[in-house]
Amino acid sequence: MLRGECWCWDNLTDYYPEVEPQKFSLPSPLPKWPQGKGFGTGRICLGEIEVVQITKFKKIWDCSPSFGKSDCVSFYKPDGIPKGYYMLGHYCQPDGEHLTGYVLAAKDLSADQNSALKLPALQKPLNYTLIWSSDSQYNGSGYIWMPNAPVGYKSIGFLASVEPNEPDPDEVRCVRADLTEKCEASEMMFSSDSFFQRNQFQVWKTRPCKRGMLCAGVSVGTFFCSTSFSSGDELDVACLKNLDSSLHAMPNFDQIHALIKHYGPTVYLHPDEIYLPSSVPWFFMNGALLYKDGKNNGTFINSKGSNLPAGGVNDGKYWLDLPNNDDANRTIVKCGNIESAELYVHVKPALGGTSTDIAMWIFCPFNGPATVKIGLLSFALNKVGEHVGDWEHYTLRVSNFSGELWSVYFSEHSGGEWVNGCDLEFIEGNKSIVYASRNGHASFPHPGCYLQGSTKLGVGVRNDCARSKYYVDSSTKYQLVAAEYLGEGVVAEPPWLQYMREWGPTMMYDGRSEMERIIKHLPFFMRFSVESLIELFPTELYGEAGPTGPKEKDNWLGDERW
């Protein structure tokens, strides 16, 4: 155990009335969802344990570096746990925000499942280990405790207190090891920033190590903390595992459509956007061609894409392209057709079936050239960044306990970010806005200019976002293309979804000449060498293979990149 002296713990209630942060609520009440099995019922069976999601908390104390409150976090105890359920750990989040998180509380079902030969699913800790304490000359002390699990059990979370005595073992439960999975530290919420390495104290959010629609790890919402953690170390706490293969808490067919109609965002294109989205059938019917390696002439594609090669992997033998240069439709197809555009929806389990991910894919026949920013100057490139067949997406994450929208993932080129509901921009009811960047169509939560490159130097590719007359309302203009968990044949996948090859030809650009042109326009004191400038931009800017379709992306089966 280490004691900190360079930062303070604030037990606020001793000095002035407690001001509890407010729980975030969506702009509109949730509707009554269509009838189903376990979706939206408030509790989920994971096999030998049943869990409920707790979103009400009582503040214990907060902590911050002694030189300011900018990195302050608060620790909370879950409040209103139903009778028969037990806390698994406390909750922590940064200050200055609405309460946006949750923790799970668990109930032991093993006694009702003829598990006489097994240990109980839940067990009290033997005792506690004091992980950290800090005395503040202003506001008292704070303590963080690690439950010591009995043999065969795992601790799920830490406890915080303002008293030096160990918490009561009856306050929390540990979980039998075979009902847990490994978790990892994700976002760091707090660091003591001590000058002395031995005094470092850090707090992280956690998430299951294995994530995706086929993975069973369940996020509990508790935090991880340590005084000696290094990246790659195995954590002392675990997450839960869903052993109920029925995924009974996932939404049924009618509930899926109700969720999309209630939450479907409006996608706004930039007012200067030239390369608009279209439906996939429109792209095919207006002259898109299928090419095969070794053959010069392309083949027309029928509206459903049923004559495309299906299945397999992307072996580079096939690709799609715009109509031929001598075809009058080439420019028309390149610019898309927003009237036909729709979102293609893939619904899948997340976090062991305790959440639902609604991935919404949008197709643009063409991705326009990039615009680079160097300081206060911007330069439109001629060809660099162009490619045929642009697939972009965003993902809604919905709690299966309540049906509440929890967060939205905005896919931004090779990465992206999850944005909590409280930080979304809403247009109507609980429908948020997604801004698609000019020419590149990456998705962002707010209007503005987002820089892909070195934000420190102010050098990179511009992603400009704004509202305009060009938009697609995904709550009405969508097609459900996949929901594998519902069973074979429940959702009819369009034939083109099985096309695993490239949706455009490989493009190579003369990036050097483009950069030399830019350098000539820069003031002398801002000039870079060509090599230095090239290193500041994303590598895909200088050439890339044609993009693949949704099923070839990592996040079709896996989690989003974050």
C-alpha positions in Angstrom: 0.0 0.0 0.0 1.2 3.5 -0.8 0.3 6.8 0.7 0.1 9.9 -1.5 1.0 13.5 -0.5 1.0 15.5 -3.7 -2.8 15.4 -4.3 -5.9 15.6 -2.2 -9.1 13.6 -1.5 -12.2 15.7 -0.9 -14.9 14.3 1.4 -17.2 17.1 0.3 -20.1 16.4 2.6 -18.1 17.4 5.7 -17.7 21.0 4.5 -20.7 22.1 2.4 -23.8 20.4 1.1 -23.2 17.7 -1.4 -24.0 18.6 -5.0 -24.6 15.3 -6.7 -23.9 15.3 -10.5 -27.1 14.7 -12.4 -27.6 11.4 -14.3 -27.9 12.1 -18.1 -31.3 11.5 -19.6 -32.1 11.3 -23.3 -34.1 14.2 -24.6 -37.3 12.2 -24.9 -38.8 9.3 -22.8 -38.2 5.8 -24.1 -41.2 4.2 -25.9 -42.8 1.0 -24.9 -40.9 -1.5 -27.0 -42.7 -4.3 -28.9 -43.2 -7.5 -26.9 -40.3 -10.0 -26.9 -38.3 -12.2 -24.6 -35.6 -10.6 -22.4 -34.9 -7.3 -24.2 -35.7 -4.2 -22.1 -36.9 -6.2 -19.0 -34.2 -4.7 -16.7 -32.4 -8.0 -15.9 -30.3 -10.4 -17.9 -29.5 -14.1 -17.1 -25.8 -15.0 -17.7 -26.2 -18.6 -16.8 -25.6 -19.1 -13.1 -25.9 -15.5 -12.2 -28.5 -12.8 -13.1 -27.5 -9.2 -13.4 -29.2 -5.8 -13.3 -27.8 -2.5 -14.4 -27.5 0.2 -11.7 -27.3 3.8 -12.9 -28.1 5.6 -9.6 -25.1 6.4 -7.4 -24.2 8.1 -4.1 -20.9 10.0 -4.1 -18.2 8.9 -1.7 -15.5 11.4 -2.4 -13.4 12.9 -5.2 -9.7 13.3 -5.8 -7.6 15.7 -7.8 -4.0 16.8 -8.1 -3.3 19.4 -5.4 -2.4 21.9 -8.1 -5.9 22.2 -9.6 -9.1 20.4 -10.3 -8.7 19.8 -14.0 -8.2 16.1 -13.7 -10.6 15.5 -10.8 -12.5 12.2 -10.6 -15.2 11.0 -8.2 -15.9 7.6 -6.7 -19.5 6.4 -6.2 -21.4 3.6 -4.5 -24.3 2.1 -6.5 -27.6 3.0 -5.0 -31.0 1.2 -5.2 -29.7 -2.4 -5.7 -32.7 -4.7 -5.7 -33.2 -7.2 -2.9 -31.3 -10.4 -3.6 -28.6 -8.8 -5.8 -25.1 -7.8 -4.7 -22.7 -5.1 -5.5 -19.5 -6.2 -7.4 -17.6 -3.0 -7.1 -17.8 0.8 -7.0 -18.0 3.3 -9.9 -15.7 6.1 -10.9 -15.8 8.8 -13.6 -14.2 12.2 -14.3 -15.9 15.3 -12.7 -17.6 18.0 -14.6 -19.8 15.6 -16.5 -23.3 14.1 -16.2 -23.3 10.6 -14.7 -23.2 8.5 -17.8 -22.1 5.1 -16.6 -23.4 2.1 -14.8 -22.3 -0.9 -12.7 -23.8 -4.4 -12.7 -25.2 -6.0 -9.6 -25.5 -9.8 -9.5 -27.8 -12.4 -8.1 -26.8 -16.1 -7.5 -28.9 -18.5 -9.5 -26.7 -21.6 -9.0 -28.8 -22.9 -6.1 -31.8 -23.1 -8.4 -29.9 -25.0 -11.2 -29.0 -28.3 -9.5 -25.4 -27.1 -9.1 -24.8 -29.1 -5.9 -21.4 -30.2 -7.1 -20.3 -26.7 -7.8 -19.3 -23.9 -5.5 -21.8 -21.0 -5.2 -21.6 -18.5 -8.1 -21.1 -15.6 -5.6 -19.0 -15.4 -2.5 -18.0 -12.8 0.0 -14.3 -11.7 0.0 -12.0 -13.1 2.7 -10.9 -9.6 3.6 -9.4 -6.5 1.8 -6.1 -5.1 0.8 -5.5 -1.4 1.1 -4.3 -0.3 -2.4 -4.0 3.4 -1.7 -4.7 6.1 0.9 -4.1 9.8 1.0 -4.3 12.4 3.7 -5.4 15.8 2.7 -4.5 18.8 4.9 -7.8 20.4 3.8 -10.5 17.8 3.5 -9.7 14.5 5.2 -8.6 11.1 3.8 -9.6 8.7 1.1 -9.0 4.9 0.8 -9.2 2.4 -2.0 -9.6 -1.3 -1.2 -9.2 -4.5 -3.2 -11.4 -7.4 -2.1 -9.4 -10.6 -1.6 -11.3 -13.4 -3.3 -11.5 -16.9 -1.9 -9.8 -19.7 -3.8 -11.7 -20.4 -7.0 -13.2 -16.9 -7.2 -12.3 -13.5 -8.8 -12.7 -10.0 -7.7 -14.7 -7.8 -10.1 -14.1 -4.3 -8.7 -12.6 -2.1 -6.1 -14.2 -0.2 -3.2 -13.6 3.3 -2.0 -14.1 4.8 1.5 -13.3 7.7 3.7 -12.7 5.5 6.7 -9.4 3.8 7.5 -11.1 0.6 8.6 -11.7 -2.3 6.2 -15.1 -2.3 4.6 -17.5 -5.0 5.7 -17.0 -8.2 3.6 -20.8 -8.4 3.2 -20.7 -5.2 1.1 -19.5 -6.9 -2.1 -19.3 -10.2 -3.8 -16.6 -12.1 -5.7 -17.6 -14.3 -8.7 -16.6 -17.9 -9.3 -13.7 -17.9 -11.7 -15.3 -20.0 -14.4 -18.1 -17.4 -14.7 -15.6 -14.6 -15.5 -13.3 -13.5 -18.3 -10.1 -11.4 -18.4 -10.5 -7.7 -18.7 -8.1 -4.9 -19.7 -7.5 -1.3 -18.8 -8.9 1.0 -21.5 -9.2 4.7 -20.9 -7.2 6.3 -18.1 -9.4 8.6 -16.0 -6.9 9.8 -13.4 -3.2 9.9 -12.7 -1.5 11.4 -9.6 1.4 12.6 -11.8 3.9 12.2 -9.0 7.5 13.1 -9.5 8.3 9.9 -7.9 7.5 6.7 -9.7 6.8 4.8 -6.5 4.0 7.3 -5.8 2.1 6.9 -9.1 -1.5 6.2 -8.7 -3.7 5.7 -11.7 -7.4 4.9 -12.4 -8.7 3.3 -15.6 -12.0 2.2 -17.1 -12.0 -1.5 -18.0 -13.4 -3.6 -20.8 -13.3 -7.3 -21.7 -10.1 -8.3 -23.5 -12.0 -10.2 -26.2 -14.8 -8.2 -27.7 -17.1 -8.8 -30.7 -20.4 -10.4 -31.6 -19.1 -13.9 -30.9 -17.4 -13.1 -27.6 -19.0 -13.7 -24.1 -17.2 -11.0 -22.0 -19.5 -8.7 -20.1 -18.4 -5.2 -19.0 -19.3 -4.7 -15.3 -18.7 -0.9 -15.3 -16.3 -0.9 -12.3 -12.9 0.7 -12.4 -9.3 -0.6 -12.1 -6.6 1.2 -10.2 -3.0 0.5 -9.4 0.3 2.0 -8.1 2.5 -0.1 -10.3 0.6 -1.0 -13.5 2.4 -1.2 -16.9 0.8 -1.7 -20.3 0.3 -5.4 -20.9 0.1 -6.4 -17.2 -2.7 -8.8 -16.3 -5.3 -7.0 -14.2 -6.2 -8.1 -10.6 -9.9 -7.9 -11.5 -12.1 -9.7 -14.0 -15.2 -9.1 -16.0 -18.2 -11.4 -16.2 -18.9 -14.1 -18.8 -22.3 -14.8 -20.4 -22.8 -18.6 -20.5 -26.4 -18.4 -21.7 -26.0 -19.1 -25.4 -29.6 -18.2 -26.2 -28.8 -14.4 -26.0 -32.4 -14.0 -24.8 -31.9 -10.3 -24.0 -31.2 -9.4 -27.6 -34.0 -7.5 -29.5 -36.2 -9.5 -31.8 -37.1 -8.6 -35.3 -39.9 -6.1 -34.4 -37.8 -4.6 -31.6 -34.9 -4.0 -34.0 -37.1 -1.9 -36.3 -38.6 0.0 -33.3 -35.0 0.8 -32.1 -34.0 2.1 -35.6 -37.2 4.2 -36.0 -36.6 5.7 -32.5 -32.9 6.3 -32.6 -31.9 6.4 -36.3 -29.6 9.5 -36.8 -29.8 12.0 -39.6 -26.6 12.0 -41.7 -25.7 15.4 -42.9 -23.3 15.9 -45.9 -21.2 19.1 -46.3 -22.9 21.9 -48.3 -20.0 21.8 -50.8 -20.1 18.0 -51.1 -19.9 16.8 -54.8 -19.6 13.1 -54.2 -22.9 12.1 -52.6 -24.1 8.7 -51.4 -26.4 6.4 -53.3 -28.0 3.0 -52.8 -26.0 0.0 -54.0 -28.7 -1.0 -56.6 -28.6 2.5 -58.1 -24.8 2.2 -58.4 -25.2 -1.1 -60.2 -28.1 -0.1 -62.5 -26.3 3.0 -63.7 -23.3 1.3 -65.2 -20.9 0.1 -62.5 -18.7 -2.7 -63.8 -17.1 -5.9 -62.4 -13.5 -6.5 -63.6 -11.6 -9.7 -63.3 -7.8 -9.9 -63.2 -6.4 -10.6 -66.7 -9.4 -9.3 -68.6 -9.7 -5.8 -70.0 -13.4 -5.5 -70.3 -15.8 -5.2 -67.3 -19.1 -6.9 -66.9 -22.4 -5.1 -66.0 -23.9 -6.0 -62.6 -27.5 -6.6 -62.0 -29.4 -4.5 -59.5 -29.2 -7.1 -56.7 -25.5 -8.0 -57.4 -26.4 -11.7 -57.7 -23.9 -12.1 -60.6 -21.0 -10.9 -58.4 -18.6 -13.6 -57.1 -19.9 -14.5 -53.7 -18.1 -15.7 -50.5 -14.4 -16.5 -50.1 -11.9 -13.9 -49.2 -10.4 -10.8 -50.9 -7.9 -12.5 -53.2 -7.4 -9.4 -55.5 -8.8 -11.2 -58.5 -11.9 -9.0 -58.8 -12.8 -5.4 -58.4 -15.6 -2.9 -59.2 -15.2 0.4 -61.1 -17.2 3.3 -62.5 -18.6 3.1 -66.0 -16.0 3.4 -68.8 -14.5 6.8 -69.6 -16.5 7.1 -72.8 -19.8 6.4 -71.0 -21.9 9.5 -70.4 -23.0 8.0 -67.1 -19.5 8.0 -65.6 -19.7 11.5 -64.1 -23.3 11.0 -63.0 -22.4 7.8 -61.1 -19.3 9.4 -59.6 -21.5 12.1 -58.0 -24.0 9.6 -56.5 -27.7 10.0 -56.0 -28.8 11.0 -52.6 -32.5 10.4 -53.3 -31.8 6.7 -53.6 -29.3 6.6 -50.6 -30.1 4.4 -47.6 -28.3 3.0 -44.6 -27.5 -0.7 -44.6 -28.0 -2.1 -41.1 -26.1 -4.9 -39.3 -27.4 -5.7 -35.8 -25.2 -7.8 -33.5 -24.6 -8.7 -29.9 -22.1 -6.6 -27.9 -20.5 -7.1 -24.5 -21.7 -10.7 -24.2 -25.2 -9.9 -25.3 -25.9 -7.3 -22.6 -25.8 -4.6 -25.3 -26.9 -4.4 -29.0 -24.7 -2.8 -31.7 -26.6 -1.3 -34.6 -24.0 -0.7 -37.3 -25.3 1.5 -40.1 -23.4 1.5 -43.3 -23.6 4.2 -46.0 -22.2 3.8 -49.6 -20.8 6.5 -51.8 -19.8 5.6 -55.4 -16.7 7.9 -55.1 -14.4 9.4 -52.5 -13.1 12.8 -53.5 -9.6 14.3 -53.3 -8.2 15.4 -50.0 -7.6 19.0 -48.8 -4.5 19.5 -46.6 -4.0 22.1 -43.9 -0.7 23.5 -43.0 -1.0 26.1 -40.2 -3.6 28.6 -41.4 -3.2 27.6 -45.0 -5.3 25.0 -46.9 -4.5 23.3 -50.2 -6.9 21.3 -52.3 -5.2 18.3 -53.9 -5.8 17.2 -57.5 -6.1 13.4 -57.2 -4.6 12.3 -53.9 -7.2 10.7 -51.7 -9.6 9.7 -54.6 -10.9 6.2 -54.8 -14.0 4.4 -56.2 -16.5 2.7 -53.8 -16.5 4.3 -50.4 -18.0 2.5 -47.4 -18.4 4.3 -44.1 -20.4 3.6 -41.0 -21.4 4.6 -37.5 -22.7 2.3 -34.7 -25.4 2.8 -32.1 -24.8 0.9 -28.8 -28.1 0.2 -27.0 -28.4 -1.3 -23.5 -30.4 -4.5 -23.6 -31.5 -3.9 -20.0 -33.6 -0.9 -20.9 -33.3 -0.3 -24.6 -31.6 3.1 -23.8 -29.1 4.5 -26.3 -25.8 4.4 -24.5 -23.3 5.8 -27.0 -22.6 6.2 -30.7 -19.4 5.1 -32.5 -18.2 7.5 -35.2 -15.9 5.8 -37.7 -13.2 8.2 -38.8 -11.1 6.7 -41.6 -8.7 4.1 -39.9 -10.1 4.6 -36.4 -12.9 6.3 -34.6 -14.4 7.1 -31.2 -17.3 6.2 -29.0 -19.3 9.3 -27.9 -21.6 9.1 -24.9 -25.3 10.1 -25.2 -24.7 13.4 -23.3 -22.2 14.6 -25.9 -24.4 13.9 -28.9 -26.2 16.5 -30.9 -29.9 15.6 -31.2 -32.2 16.8 -34.0 -35.6 15.3 -33.0 -36.5 13.3 -30.0 -33.7 10.8 -29.3 -32.4 10.9 -32.9 -28.9 12.3 -33.1 -26.9 13.9 -35.9 -24.0 12.3 -37.8 -21.8 14.7 -39.8 -20.1 13.2 -42.9 -16.9 15.0 -43.8 -16.5 16.6 -47.2 -15.2 14.3 -49.9 -14.0 11.6 -47.4 -17.4 10.9 -45.8 -15.9 10.0 -42.4 -18.4 10.5 -39.5 -18.2 13.0 -36.7 -20.5 14.1 -33.9 -20.4 17.9 -34.4 -19.8 20.4 -37.2 -16.3 21.8 -37.6 -12.9 21.0 -39.1 -11.3 17.8 -37.8 -7.6 17.3 -38.6 -6.2 13.9 -39.5 -2.4 14.2 -39.1 -0.4 16.2 -36.5 -2.8 18.4 -34.5 0.2 19.7 -32.6 1.8 21.2 -35.7 -1.5 22.0 -37.3 -0.6 19.9 -40.3 -2.9 17.2 -41.8 -5.9 16.3 -43.9 -9.0 18.4 -43.3 -12.3 16.8 -42.5 -14.8 19.6 -42.8 -18.3 18.9 -41.5 -21.5 21.1 -41.6 -25.2 20.9 -42.0 -26.7 21.3 -45.5 -29.6 20.5 -47.7 -28.0 17.1 -48.4 -29.0 14.6 -45.7 -30.2 11.0 -45.2 -32.6 10.2 -42.4 -31.6 6.7 -41.3 -34.7 6.2 -39.1 -36.8 5.9 -42.3 -34.3 5.3 -45.1 -32.6 2.0 -44.2 -32.4 -1.7 -45.0 -31.8 -4.4 -42.4 -29.2 -6.6 -44.1 -27.9 -8.8 -41.3 -28.8 -10.0 -37.8 -27.2 -13.4 -37.5 -28.2 -14.1 -33.9 -31.9 -14.2 -35.0 -31.2 -17.4 -36.9 -30.8 -18.4 -40.5 -33.3 -16.9 -43.0 -34.9 -14.4 -40.6 -33.1 -11.5 -42.3 -32.6 -11.9 -46.0 -29.1 -10.7 -46.8 -28.8 -9.0 -50.2 -26.5 -10.9 -52.7 -24.1 -8.0 -53.0 -23.3 -8.3 -49.3 -21.6 -11.6 -50.0 -19.1 -9.9 -52.4 -15.9 -10.0 -50.5 -13.6 -8.4 -53.1 -12.8 -4.8 -53.7 -15.4 -2.1 -54.5 -12.9 -0.1 -56.5 -9.6 -0.5 -58.4 -6.2 0.1 -56.7 -5.3 3.7 -56.9 -1.7 5.1 -56.8 -0.9 8.8 -56.6 2.1 11.0 -57.3 2.2 12.3 -53.8 5.7 13.8 -54.2 4.7 16.2 -56.9 1.6 17.2 -55.0 3.7 18.0 -51.9 6.3 19.9 -54.0 3.5 22.0 -55.4 2.3 22.8 -51.9 5.8 23.6 -50.6 6.3 26.2 -53.3 3.2 28.1 -52.0 4.4 28.1 -48.3 6.2 31.1 -46.8 9.9 30.3 -46.4 9.7 29.9 -42.6 7.0 27.3 -42.9 8.7 25.1 -45.5 9.2 21.4 -44.9 11.3 18.9 -46.9 9.0 16.7 -49.1 9.9 13.7 -46.9 9.1 15.5 -43.7 5.7 16.7 -45.1 4.8 13.2 -46.4 5.5 11.7 -42.9 2.9 14.0 -41.3 0.0 12.6 -43.4 -1.8 9.3 -43.3 -0.1 6.7 -45.4 -3.4 5.8 -47.3 -3.3 9.3 -48.7 -0.7 8.3 -51.3 -2.3 5.2 -52.7 -4.5 2.3 -51.6 -6.2 -0.8 -52.8 -9.8 -0.6 -53.5 -12.0 -0.6 -50.4 -13.8 -3.8 -49.4 -17.4 -4.1 -48.4 -18.9 -4.3 -44.9 -18.4 -8.0 -44.3 -14.7 -7.8 -45.0 -14.2 -5.1 -42.3 -12.8 -6.2 -38.9 -15.8 -4.7 -37.0 -18.3 -7.0 -38.8 -17.5 -9.7 -36.3 -15.3 -7.8 -33.9 -15.6 -4.7 -31.8 -15.1 -1.2 -33.1 -11.6 0.3 -33.1 -11.2 2.4 -30.0 
